[in-house]
Amino acid sequence: VMVNTRPGGAEVYVDGRLVGATPLTLVDVAPGSHAIRLVRAGYREWTTTIDVAAGQEVLVAASLEGTP
């Protein structure tokens, strides 16, 4: 699973667990459905759900919106 944000440096949470900051490539993600949450100070939180199949590459790309 590859996770990219604009701007970079967002914290990446998979199923509620902090796994790093963007840009980030995750290996050994178990097949199935996973909740992705991206958090960066000064920007709106971004969430999605991805479905991962064995051997499949998944790209998560988000443009984060600044908060007023």
All heavy atoms as TSV, in Angstrom:
chain	resi	resn	atom	element	x	y	z
A	1	VAL	N	N	0.859	-1.174	0.000
A	1	VAL	CA	C	0.000	0.000	0.000
A	1	VAL	C	C	0.900	1.229	0.000
A	1	VAL	O	O	1.768	1.363	0.863
A	1	VAL	CB	C	-0.935	0.020	1.233
A	1	VAL	CG1	C	-1.751	1.300	1.259
A	1	VAL	CG2	C	-1.838	-1.196	1.239
A	2	MET	N	N	0.687	2.095	-0.980
A	2	MET	CA	C	1.448	3.339	-1.065
A	2	MET	C	C	0.526	4.489	-0.673
A	2	MET	O	O	-0.583	4.589	-1.195
A	2	MET	CB	C	1.978	3.534	-2.479
A	2	MET	CG	C	3.021	2.488	-2.868
A	2	MET	SD	S	3.434	2.542	-4.616
A	2	MET	CE	C	1.968	1.808	-5.320
A	3	VAL	N	N	0.991	5.334	0.235
A	3	VAL	CA	C	0.180	6.457	0.720
A	3	VAL	C	C	0.930	7.753	0.455
A	3	VAL	O	O	2.069	7.921	0.905
A	3	VAL	CB	C	-0.128	6.314	2.228
A	3	VAL	CG1	C	-1.082	7.422	2.673
A	3	VAL	CG2	C	-0.701	4.941	2.554
A	4	ASN	N	N	0.290	8.645	-0.285
A	4	ASN	CA	C	0.875	9.955	-0.592
A	4	ASN	C	C	-0.143	11.042	-0.285
A	4	ASN	O	O	-1.342	10.851	-0.500
A	4	ASN	CB	C	1.261	10.047	-2.070
A	4	ASN	CG	C	2.455	9.189	-2.405
A	4	ASN	OD1	O	3.500	9.308	-1.778
A	4	ASN	ND2	N	2.308	8.311	-3.380
A	5	THR	N	N	0.353	12.168	0.216
A	5	THR	CA	C	-0.527	13.317	0.451
A	5	THR	C	C	0.130	14.564	-0.097
A	5	THR	O	O	1.349	14.638	-0.263
A	5	THR	CB	C	-0.795	13.546	1.956
A	5	THR	OG1	O	0.442	13.732	2.635
A	5	THR	CG2	C	-1.571	12.415	2.571
A	6	ARG	N	N	-0.707	15.537	-0.378
A	6	ARG	CA	C	-0.243	16.875	-0.719
A	6	ARG	C	C	-0.879	17.798	0.283
A	6	ARG	O	O	-2.100	17.863	0.316
A	6	ARG	CB	C	-0.687	17.243	-2.135
A	6	ARG	CG	C	-0.101	18.578	-2.570
A	6	ARG	CD	C	-0.378	18.880	-4.006
A	6	ARG	NE	N	0.299	17.891	-4.839
A	6	ARG	CZ	C	-0.172	17.445	-6.002
A	6	ARG	NH1	N	-1.328	17.883	-6.455
A	6	ARG	NH2	N	0.487	16.578	-6.706
A	7	PRO	N	N	-0.145	18.467	1.135
A	7	PRO	CA	C	1.304	18.370	1.310
A	7	PRO	C	C	1.686	17.076	2.017
A	7	PRO	O	O	0.847	16.416	2.637
A	7	PRO	CB	C	1.632	19.583	2.182
A	7	PRO	CG	C	0.405	19.778	3.010
A	7	PRO	CD	C	-0.751	19.404	2.093
A	8	GLY	N	N	2.960	16.717	1.932
A	8	GLY	CA	C	3.462	15.523	2.599
A	8	GLY	C	C	3.563	15.725	4.105
A	8	GLY	O	O	3.292	16.806	4.633
A	9	GLY	N	N	3.971	14.678	4.792
A	9	GLY	CA	C	4.179	14.763	6.228
A	9	GLY	C	C	2.967	14.467	7.078
A	9	GLY	O	O	2.999	14.694	8.285
A	10	ALA	N	N	1.905	13.950	6.471
A	10	ALA	CA	C	0.722	13.599	7.257
A	10	ALA	C	C	0.945	12.273	7.975
A	10	ALA	O	O	1.553	11.353	7.425
A	10	ALA	CB	C	-0.511	13.499	6.349
A	11	GLU	N	N	0.450	12.183	9.201
A	11	GLU	CA	C	0.511	10.922	9.935
A	11	GLU	C	C	-0.478	9.947	9.300
A	11	GLU	O	O	-1.603	10.319	8.952
A	11	GLU	CB	C	0.143	11.130	11.400
A	11	GLU	CG	C	1.152	11.951	12.158
A	11	GLU	CD	C	0.752	12.152	13.606
A	11	GLU	OE1	O	-0.461	12.104	13.924
A	11	GLU	OE2	O	1.652	12.378	14.420
A	12	VAL	N	N	-0.047	8.693	9.169
A	12	VAL	CA	C	-0.874	7.658	8.550
A	12	VAL	C	C	-1.288	6.649	9.622
A	12	VAL	O	O	-0.428	6.064	10.293
A	12	VAL	CB	C	-0.111	6.927	7.421
A	12	VAL	CG1	C	-0.982	5.840	6.797
A	12	VAL	CG2	C	0.372	7.919	6.373
A	13	TYR	N	N	-2.593	6.471	9.763
A	13	TYR	CA	C	-3.133	5.477	10.687
A	13	TYR	C	C	-3.832	4.400	9.878
A	13	TYR	O	O	-4.631	4.704	8.982
A	13	TYR	CB	C	-4.161	6.117	11.632
A	13	TYR	CG	C	-3.562	7.107	12.606
A	13	TYR	CD1	C	-3.327	8.424	12.229
A	13	TYR	CD2	C	-3.237	6.714	13.900
A	13	TYR	CE1	C	-2.777	9.334	13.121
A	13	TYR	CE2	C	-2.681	7.626	14.796
A	13	TYR	CZ	C	-2.457	8.921	14.403
A	13	TYR	OH	O	-1.910	9.813	15.281
A	14	VAL	N	N	-3.512	3.147	10.164
A	14	VAL	CA	C	-4.185	2.015	9.530
A	14	VAL	C	C	-4.910	1.258	10.628
A	14	VAL	O	O	-4.290	0.804	11.594
A	14	VAL	CB	C	-3.180	1.095	8.801
A	14	VAL	CG1	C	-3.898	-0.122	8.220
A	14	VAL	CG2	C	-2.444	1.860	7.706
A	15	ASP	N	N	-6.223	1.171	10.490
A	15	ASP	CA	C	-7.053	0.504	11.500
A	15	ASP	C	C	-6.781	1.061	12.897
A	15	ASP	O	O	-6.697	0.328	13.885
A	15	ASP	CB	C	-6.831	-1.009	11.458
A	15	ASP	CG	C	-7.229	-1.608	10.112
A	15	ASP	OD1	O	-8.160	-1.082	9.477
A	15	ASP	OD2	O	-6.587	-2.584	9.694
A	16	GLY	N	N	-6.586	2.400	12.970
A	16	GLY	CA	C	-6.412	3.072	14.253
A	16	GLY	C	C	-4.996	3.070	14.801
A	16	GLY	O	O	-4.747	3.634	15.863
A	17	ARG	N	N	-4.050	2.457	14.072
A	17	ARG	CA	C	-2.665	2.369	14.562
A	17	ARG	C	C	-1.759	3.251	13.717
A	17	ARG	O	O	-1.749	3.155	12.494
A	17	ARG	CB	C	-2.199	0.914	14.475
A	17	ARG	CG	C	-0.826	0.663	15.072
A	17	ARG	CD	C	-0.507	-0.827	15.134
A	17	ARG	NE	N	-0.473	-1.434	13.819
A	17	ARG	CZ	C	0.628	-1.592	13.086
A	17	ARG	NH1	N	1.795	-1.167	13.546
A	17	ARG	NH2	N	0.583	-2.166	11.910
A	18	LEU	N	N	-0.992	4.129	14.368
A	18	LEU	CA	C	-0.047	4.997	13.667
A	18	LEU	C	C	1.063	4.137	13.064
A	18	LEU	O	O	1.717	3.373	13.767
A	18	LEU	CB	C	0.544	6.026	14.629
A	18	LEU	CG	C	1.587	6.987	14.054
A	18	LEU	CD1	C	0.986	7.841	12.952
A	18	LEU	CD2	C	2.172	7.855	15.157
A	19	VAL	N	N	1.264	4.280	11.740
A	19	VAL	CA	C	2.267	3.449	11.058
A	19	VAL	C	C	3.371	4.269	10.409
A	19	VAL	O	O	4.325	3.712	9.884
A	19	VAL	CB	C	1.607	2.518	10.007
A	19	VAL	CG1	C	0.708	1.500	10.691
A	19	VAL	CG2	C	0.832	3.329	8.972
A	20	GLY	N	N	3.255	5.615	10.422
A	20	GLY	CA	C	4.297	6.452	9.842
A	20	GLY	C	C	3.721	7.731	9.281
A	20	GLY	O	O	2.602	8.113	9.607
A	21	ALA	N	N	4.517	8.394	8.425
A	21	ALA	CA	C	4.107	9.658	7.815
A	21	ALA	C	C	4.344	9.600	6.312
A	21	ALA	O	O	5.222	8.865	5.837
A	21	ALA	CB	C	4.874	10.824	8.424
A	22	THR	N	N	3.541	10.368	5.576
A	22	THR	CA	C	3.639	10.358	4.115
A	22	THR	C	C	4.863	11.132	3.640
A	22	THR	O	O	5.286	12.075	4.308
A	22	THR	CB	C	2.381	10.981	3.485
A	22	THR	OG1	O	2.248	12.330	3.938
A	22	THR	CG2	C	1.142	10.191	3.816
A	23	PRO	N	N	5.437	10.721	2.496
A	23	PRO	CA	C	5.042	9.564	1.677
A	23	PRO	C	C	5.457	8.264	2.348
A	23	PRO	O	O	6.504	8.195	2.986
A	23	PRO	CB	C	5.786	9.776	0.367
A	23	PRO	CG	C	6.987	10.591	0.743
A	23	PRO	CD	C	6.557	11.455	1.908
A	24	LEU	N	N	4.633	7.237	2.208
A	24	LEU	CA	C	4.844	5.997	2.943
A	24	LEU	C	C	4.457	4.803	2.081
A	24	LEU	O	O	3.431	4.832	1.398
A	24	LEU	CB	C	3.970	6.014	4.208
A	24	LEU	CG	C	4.045	4.829	5.150
A	24	LEU	CD1	C	5.431	4.727	5.785
A	24	LEU	CD2	C	2.987	4.942	6.232
A	25	THR	N	N	5.293	3.767	2.113
A	25	THR	CA	C	4.958	2.501	1.465
A	25	THR	C	C	4.878	1.439	2.552
A	25	THR	O	O	5.825	1.250	3.320
A	25	THR	CB	C	6.015	2.101	0.419
A	25	THR	OG1	O	6.077	3.118	-0.584
A	25	THR	CG2	C	5.657	0.775	-0.239
A	26	LEU	N	N	3.729	0.781	2.627
A	26	LEU	CA	C	3.512	-0.265	3.625
A	26	LEU	C	C	3.617	-1.622	2.950
A	26	LEU	O	O	3.020	-1.833	1.891
A	26	LEU	CB	C	2.123	-0.116	4.253
A	26	LEU	CG	C	1.844	1.209	4.949
A	26	LEU	CD1	C	0.364	1.325	5.289
A	26	LEU	CD2	C	2.677	1.317	6.207
A	27	VAL	N	N	4.356	-2.523	3.550
A	27	VAL	CA	C	4.443	-3.885	3.031
A	27	VAL	C	C	3.785	-4.826	4.032
A	27	VAL	O	O	3.600	-4.489	5.197
A	27	VAL	CB	C	5.910	-4.304	2.773
A	27	VAL	CG1	C	6.506	-3.467	1.656
A	27	VAL	CG2	C	6.748	-4.164	4.028
A	28	ASP	N	N	3.419	-5.990	3.566
A	28	ASP	CA	C	2.802	-7.011	4.426
A	28	ASP	C	C	1.495	-6.537	5.054
A	28	ASP	O	O	1.217	-6.835	6.221
A	28	ASP	CB	C	3.776	-7.468	5.524
A	28	ASP	CG	C	5.025	-8.124	4.954
A	28	ASP	OD1	O	4.914	-8.740	3.874
A	28	ASP	OD2	O	6.091	-8.014	5.574
A	29	VAL	N	N	0.696	-5.791	4.283
A	29	VAL	CA	C	-0.643	-5.431	4.749
A	29	VAL	C	C	-1.540	-6.639	4.495
A	29	VAL	O	O	-1.583	-7.164	3.383
A	29	VAL	CB	C	-1.179	-4.188	4.008
A	29	VAL	CG1	C	-2.604	-3.887	4.431
A	29	VAL	CG2	C	-0.277	-2.991	4.274
A	30	ALA	N	N	-2.219	-7.099	5.525
A	30	ALA	CA	C	-3.052	-8.294	5.406
A	30	ALA	C	C	-4.188	-8.052	4.405
A	30	ALA	O	O	-4.747	-6.958	4.346
A	30	ALA	CB	C	-3.628	-8.659	6.760
A	31	PRO	N	N	-4.527	-9.072	3.610
A	31	PRO	CA	C	-5.677	-8.936	2.714
A	31	PRO	C	C	-6.939	-8.619	3.510
A	31	PRO	O	O	-7.088	-9.050	4.649
A	31	PRO	CB	C	-5.773	-10.313	2.050
A	31	PRO	CG	C	-4.388	-10.878	2.147
A	31	PRO	CD	C	-3.860	-10.364	3.464
A	32	GLY	N	N	-7.822	-7.846	2.889
A	32	GLY	CA	C	-9.078	-7.491	3.535
A	32	GLY	C	C	-9.301	-5.994	3.512
A	32	GLY	O	O	-8.608	-5.240	2.837
A	33	SER	N	N	-10.271	-5.554	4.287
A	33	SER	CA	C	-10.661	-4.145	4.350
A	33	SER	C	C	-9.919	-3.455	5.488
A	33	SER	O	O	-9.793	-4.016	6.589
A	33	SER	CB	C	-12.168	-4.067	4.575
A	33	SER	OG	O	-12.599	-2.735	4.604
A	34	HIS	N	N	-9.401	-2.255	5.204
A	34	HIS	CA	C	-8.646	-1.509	6.205
A	34	HIS	C	C	-9.068	-0.038	6.197
A	34	HIS	O	O	-9.249	0.545	5.136
A	34	HIS	CB	C	-7.138	-1.586	5.934
A	34	HIS	CG	C	-6.608	-2.981	5.980
A	34	HIS	ND1	N	-6.297	-3.608	7.163
A	34	HIS	CD2	C	-6.357	-3.874	4.992
A	34	HIS	CE1	C	-5.866	-4.830	6.894
A	34	HIS	NE2	N	-5.894	-5.017	5.586
A	35	ALA	N	N	-9.192	0.541	7.395
A	35	ALA	CA	C	-9.506	1.966	7.530
A	35	ALA	C	C	-8.201	2.752	7.503
A	35	ALA	O	O	-7.266	2.435	8.229
A	35	ALA	CB	C	-10.249	2.219	8.831
A	36	ILE	N	N	-8.149	3.769	6.649
A	36	ILE	CA	C	-6.985	4.643	6.534
A	36	ILE	C	C	-7.386	6.034	7.012
A	36	ILE	O	O	-8.409	6.574	6.586
A	36	ILE	CB	C	-6.492	4.741	5.071
A	36	ILE	CG1	C	-6.210	3.357	4.487
A	36	ILE	CG2	C	-5.283	5.667	4.965
A	36	ILE	CD1	C	-5.045	2.632	5.090
A	37	ARG	N	N	-6.565	6.612	7.895
A	37	ARG	CA	C	-6.827	7.976	8.380
A	37	ARG	C	C	-5.542	8.766	8.253
A	37	ARG	O	O	-4.469	8.304	8.657
A	37	ARG	CB	C	-7.300	7.934	9.833
A	37	ARG	CG	C	-7.654	9.300	10.392
A	37	ARG	CD	C	-8.407	9.196	11.712
A	37	ARG	NE	N	-7.670	8.489	12.732
A	37	ARG	CZ	C	-7.075	9.081	13.784
A	37	ARG	NH1	N	-7.129	10.389	13.933
A	37	ARG	NH2	N	-6.434	8.354	14.675
A	38	LEU	N	N	-5.642	9.958	7.664
A	38	LEU	CA	C	-4.492	10.831	7.476
A	38	LEU	C	C	-4.700	12.101	8.292
A	38	LEU	O	O	-5.754	12.735	8.199
A	38	LEU	CB	C	-4.331	11.180	5.993
A	38	LEU	CG	C	-4.258	9.978	5.041
A	38	LEU	CD1	C	-4.231	10.438	3.604
A	38	LEU	CD2	C	-3.049	9.123	5.360
A	39	VAL	N	N	-3.676	12.469	9.086
A	39	VAL	CA	C	-3.797	13.604	10.005
A	39	VAL	C	C	-2.561	14.486	9.868
A	39	VAL	O	O	-1.430	13.987	9.928
A	39	VAL	CB	C	-3.919	13.118	11.467
A	39	VAL	CG1	C	-3.981	14.291	12.425
A	39	VAL	CG2	C	-5.113	12.198	11.638
A	40	ARG	N	N	-2.795	15.783	9.684
A	40	ARG	CA	C	-1.686	16.743	9.709
A	40	ARG	C	C	-2.203	18.030	10.335
A	40	ARG	O	O	-3.296	18.501	10.009
A	40	ARG	CB	C	-1.160	17.019	8.302
A	40	ARG	CG	C	0.012	17.990	8.364
A	40	ARG	CD	C	0.749	18.129	7.083
A	40	ARG	NE	N	1.712	19.230	7.259
A	40	ARG	CZ	C	2.594	19.567	6.378
A	40	ARG	NH1	N	2.691	18.916	5.253
A	40	ARG	NH2	N	3.403	20.569	6.602
A	41	ALA	N	N	-1.421	18.606	11.239
A	41	ALA	CA	C	-1.820	19.839	11.930
A	41	ALA	C	C	-2.121	20.930	10.907
A	41	ALA	O	O	-1.370	21.118	9.948
A	41	ALA	CB	C	-0.724	20.285	12.886
A	42	GLY	N	N	-3.239	21.624	11.104
A	42	GLY	CA	C	-3.625	22.715	10.229
A	42	GLY	C	C	-4.435	22.274	9.023
A	42	GLY	O	O	-4.807	23.091	8.190
A	43	TYR	N	N	-4.720	20.958	8.927
A	43	TYR	CA	C	-5.472	20.416	7.798
A	43	TYR	C	C	-6.607	19.540	8.301
A	43	TYR	O	O	-6.546	18.983	9.394
A	43	TYR	CB	C	-4.555	19.579	6.880
A	43	TYR	CG	C	-3.527	20.431	6.180
A	43	TYR	CD1	C	-2.333	20.765	6.798
A	43	TYR	CD2	C	-3.775	20.933	4.902
A	43	TYR	CE1	C	-1.393	21.562	6.172
A	43	TYR	CE2	C	-2.842	21.731	4.268
A	43	TYR	CZ	C	-1.656	22.045	4.902
A	43	TYR	OH	O	-0.738	22.844	4.276
A	44	ARG	N	N	-7.646	19.417	7.471
A	44	ARG	CA	C	-8.759	18.545	7.823
A	44	ARG	C	C	-8.307	17.088	7.782
A	44	ARG	O	O	-7.562	16.685	6.897
A	44	ARG	CB	C	-9.920	18.736	6.850
A	44	ARG	CG	C	-10.639	20.044	7.024
A	44	ARG	CD	C	-11.964	20.034	6.263
A	44	ARG	NE	N	-12.684	21.256	6.554
A	44	ARG	CZ	C	-12.775	22.291	5.720
A	44	ARG	NH1	N	-12.197	22.231	4.544
A	44	ARG	NH2	N	-13.437	23.368	6.064
A	45	GLU	N	N	-8.799	16.315	8.736
A	45	GLU	CA	C	-8.535	14.876	8.755
A	45	GLU	C	C	-9.149	14.238	7.514
A	45	GLU	O	O	-10.217	14.649	7.049
A	45	GLU	CB	C	-9.161	14.283	10.019
A	45	GLU	CG	C	-8.882	12.836	10.226
A	45	GLU	CD	C	-9.447	12.348	11.542
A	45	GLU	OE1	O	-9.003	12.830	12.605
A	45	GLU	OE2	O	-10.345	11.498	11.496
A	46	TRP	N	N	-8.479	13.260	6.947
A	46	TRP	CA	C	-8.936	12.590	5.720
A	46	TRP	C	C	-9.022	11.102	6.003
A	46	TRP	O	O	-8.084	10.520	6.549
A	46	TRP	CB	C	-7.937	12.879	4.606
A	46	TRP	CG	C	-8.357	12.487	3.232
A	46	TRP	CD1	C	-9.012	13.268	2.321
A	46	TRP	CD2	C	-8.124	11.244	2.575
A	46	TRP	NE1	N	-9.198	12.575	1.150
A	46	TRP	CE2	C	-8.665	11.329	1.294
A	46	TRP	CE3	C	-7.508	10.043	2.968
A	46	TRP	CZ2	C	-8.619	10.274	0.380
A	46	TRP	CZ3	C	-7.460	8.999	2.072
A	46	TRP	CH2	C	-8.015	9.123	0.790
A	47	THR	N	N	-10.146	10.484	5.672
A	47	THR	CA	C	-10.322	9.060	5.930
A	47	THR	C	C	-10.864	8.348	4.702
A	47	THR	O	O	-11.559	8.946	3.879
A	47	THR	CB	C	-11.288	8.803	7.107
A	47	THR	OG1	O	-12.554	9.374	6.783
A	47	THR	CG2	C	-10.777	9.386	8.393
A	48	THR	N	N	-10.524	7.079	4.593
A	48	THR	CA	C	-11.058	6.231	3.541
A	48	THR	C	C	-10.937	4.786	3.994
A	48	THR	O	O	-10.293	4.484	4.998
A	48	THR	CB	C	-10.328	6.443	2.198
A	48	THR	OG1	O	-11.067	5.812	1.152
A	48	THR	CG2	C	-8.912	5.879	2.230
A	49	THR	N	N	-11.564	3.901	3.247
A	49	THR	CA	C	-11.431	2.467	3.486
A	49	THR	C	C	-10.887	1.840	2.214
A	49	THR	O	O	-11.352	2.168	1.113
A	49	THR	CB	C	-12.791	1.840	3.848
A	49	THR	OG1	O	-13.295	2.489	5.019
A	49	THR	CG2	C	-12.656	0.350	4.124
A	50	ILE	N	N	-9.899	0.984	2.358
A	50	ILE	CA	C	-9.337	0.303	1.199
A	50	ILE	C	C	-9.562	-1.196	1.330
A	50	ILE	O	O	-9.682	-1.727	2.435
A	50	ILE	CB	C	-7.826	0.584	1.031
A	50	ILE	CG1	C	-7.032	0.120	2.259
A	50	ILE	CG2	C	-7.579	2.059	0.746
A	50	ILE	CD1	C	-5.526	0.131	2.064
A	51	ASP	N	N	-9.634	-1.861	0.188
A	51	ASP	CA	C	-9.709	-3.314	0.151
A	51	ASP	C	C	-8.429	-3.823	-0.485
A	51	ASP	O	O	-8.096	-3.425	-1.603
A	51	ASP	CB	C	-10.934	-3.775	-0.646
A	51	ASP	CG	C	-12.234	-3.473	0.070
A	51	ASP	OD1	O	-12.328	-3.799	1.266
A	51	ASP	OD2	O	-13.142	-2.897	-0.548
A	52	VAL	N	N	-7.737	-4.682	0.224
A	52	VAL	CA	C	-6.453	-5.197	-0.230
A	52	VAL	C	C	-6.603	-6.680	-0.555
A	52	VAL	O	O	-7.114	-7.445	0.266
A	52	VAL	CB	C	-5.368	-5.002	0.857
A	52	VAL	CG1	C	-4.041	-5.591	0.410
A	52	VAL	CG2	C	-5.217	-3.531	1.206
A	53	ALA	N	N	-6.155	-7.053	-1.759
A	53	ALA	CA	C	-6.114	-8.458	-2.142
A	53	ALA	C	C	-4.661	-8.920	-2.098
A	53	ALA	O	O	-3.742	-8.111	-2.252
A	53	ALA	CB	C	-6.693	-8.643	-3.545
A	54	ALA	N	N	-4.440	-10.190	-1.887
A	54	ALA	CA	C	-3.084	-10.736	-1.808
A	54	ALA	C	C	-2.317	-10.397	-3.078
A	54	ALA	O	O	-2.805	-10.585	-4.190
A	54	ALA	CB	C	-3.134	-12.241	-1.600
A	55	GLY	N	N	-1.106	-9.838	-2.904
A	55	GLY	CA	C	-0.253	-9.518	-4.040
A	55	GLY	C	C	-0.627	-8.247	-4.788
A	55	GLY	O	O	0.015	-7.894	-5.767
A	56	GLN	N	N	-1.656	-7.542	-4.342
A	56	GLN	CA	C	-2.141	-6.349	-5.033
A	56	GLN	C	C	-1.481	-5.098	-4.454
A	56	GLN	O	O	-1.265	-4.999	-3.250
A	56	GLN	CB	C	-3.657	-6.237	-4.870
A	56	GLN	CG	C	-4.261	-4.966	-5.438
A	56	GLN	CD	C	-5.724	-4.801	-5.054
A	56	GLN	OE1	O	-6.176	-5.338	-4.061
A	56	GLN	NE2	N	-6.442	-4.052	-5.851
A	57	GLU	N	N	-1.158	-4.139	-5.353
A	57	GLU	CA	C	-0.682	-2.838	-4.900
A	57	GLU	C	C	-1.864	-1.882	-4.854
A	57	GLU	O	O	-2.669	-1.847	-5.783
A	57	GLU	CB	C	0.375	-2.283	-5.855
A	57	GLU	CG	C	1.701	-3.000	-5.772
A	57	GLU	CD	C	2.763	-2.341	-6.627
A	57	GLU	OE1	O	2.469	-1.329	-7.285
A	57	GLU	OE2	O	3.881	-2.857	-6.631
A	58	VAL	N	N	-1.966	-1.118	-3.789
A	58	VAL	CA	C	-3.040	-0.144	-3.628
A	58	VAL	C	C	-2.397	1.232	-3.416
A	58	VAL	O	O	-1.494	1.364	-2.590
A	58	VAL	CB	C	-3.949	-0.494	-2.438
A	58	VAL	CG1	C	-5.014	0.576	-2.231
A	58	VAL	CG2	C	-4.583	-1.860	-2.630
A	59	LEU	N	N	-2.880	2.220	-4.157
A	59	LEU	CA	C	-2.395	3.595	-4.003
A	59	LEU	C	C	-3.474	4.419	-3.316
A	59	LEU	O	O	-4.623	4.424	-3.738
A	59	LEU	CB	C	-2.068	4.204	-5.353
A	59	LEU	CG	C	-1.720	5.704	-5.355
A	59	LEU	CD1	C	-0.459	5.953	-4.539
A	59	LEU	CD2	C	-1.565	6.215	-6.764
A	60	VAL	N	N	-3.081	5.089	-2.232
A	60	VAL	CA	C	-3.957	6.045	-1.547
A	60	VAL	C	C	-3.326	7.422	-1.741
A	60	VAL	O	O	-2.203	7.651	-1.298
A	60	VAL	CB	C	-4.087	5.711	-0.042
A	60	VAL	CG1	C	-4.933	6.754	0.666
A	60	VAL	CG2	C	-4.666	4.315	0.143
A	61	ALA	N	N	-4.043	8.319	-2.416
A	61	ALA	CA	C	-3.533	9.669	-2.666
A	61	ALA	C	C	-4.578	10.666	-2.195
A	61	ALA	O	O	-5.753	10.542	-2.524
A	61	ALA	CB	C	-3.230	9.857	-4.151
A	62	ALA	N	N	-4.142	11.654	-1.424
A	62	ALA	CA	C	-5.076	12.638	-0.873
A	62	ALA	C	C	-4.469	14.034	-0.939
A	62	ALA	O	O	-3.296	14.231	-0.647
A	62	ALA	CB	C	-5.422	12.292	0.575
A	63	SER	N	N	-5.303	14.996	-1.337
A	63	SER	CA	C	-4.956	16.406	-1.230
A	63	SER	C	C	-5.654	16.937	0.011
A	63	SER	O	O	-6.885	16.987	0.056
A	63	SER	CB	C	-5.414	17.168	-2.471
A	63	SER	OG	O	-4.649	16.808	-3.588
A	64	LEU	N	N	-4.881	17.264	1.022
A	64	LEU	CA	C	-5.462	17.695	2.293
A	64	LEU	C	C	-5.899	19.154	2.211
A	64	LEU	O	O	-5.214	19.989	1.610
A	64	LEU	CB	C	-4.429	17.527	3.408
A	64	LEU	CG	C	-3.882	16.114	3.585
A	64	LEU	CD1	C	-2.858	16.096	4.716
A	64	LEU	CD2	C	-4.983	15.113	3.859
A	65	GLU	N	N	-7.049	19.442	2.807
A	65	GLU	CA	C	-7.601	20.802	2.814
A	65	GLU	C	C	-7.227	21.506	4.112
A	65	GLU	O	O	-7.395	20.941	5.191
A	65	GLU	CB	C	-9.124	20.753	2.722
A	65	GLU	CG	C	-9.648	20.206	1.407
A	65	GLU	CD	C	-11.172	20.184	1.378
A	65	GLU	OE1	O	-11.802	20.972	2.120
A	65	GLU	OE2	O	-11.714	19.390	0.620
A	66	GLY	N	N	-6.723	22.716	3.988
A	66	GLY	CA	C	-6.368	23.509	5.150
A	66	GLY	C	C	-7.611	23.912	5.930
A	66	GLY	O	O	-8.666	24.113	5.358
A	67	THR	N	N	-7.469	24.010	7.243
A	67	THR	CA	C	-8.596	24.469	8.068
A	67	THR	C	C	-8.446	25.968	8.302
A	67	THR	O	O	-7.334	26.472	8.422
A	67	THR	CB	C	-8.612	23.732	9.423
A	67	THR	OG1	O	-7.355	23.895	10.064
A	67	THR	CG2	C	-8.887	22.257	9.251
A	68	PRO	N	N	-9.570	26.677	8.340
A	68	PRO	CA	C	-9.513	28.128	8.528
A	68	PRO	C	C	-9.018	28.520	9.912
A	68	PRO	O	O	-9.057	27.783	10.826
A	68	PRO	CB	C	-10.967	28.579	8.330
A	68	PRO	CG	C	-11.797	27.359	8.315
A	68	PRO	CD	C	-10.906	26.177	8.183
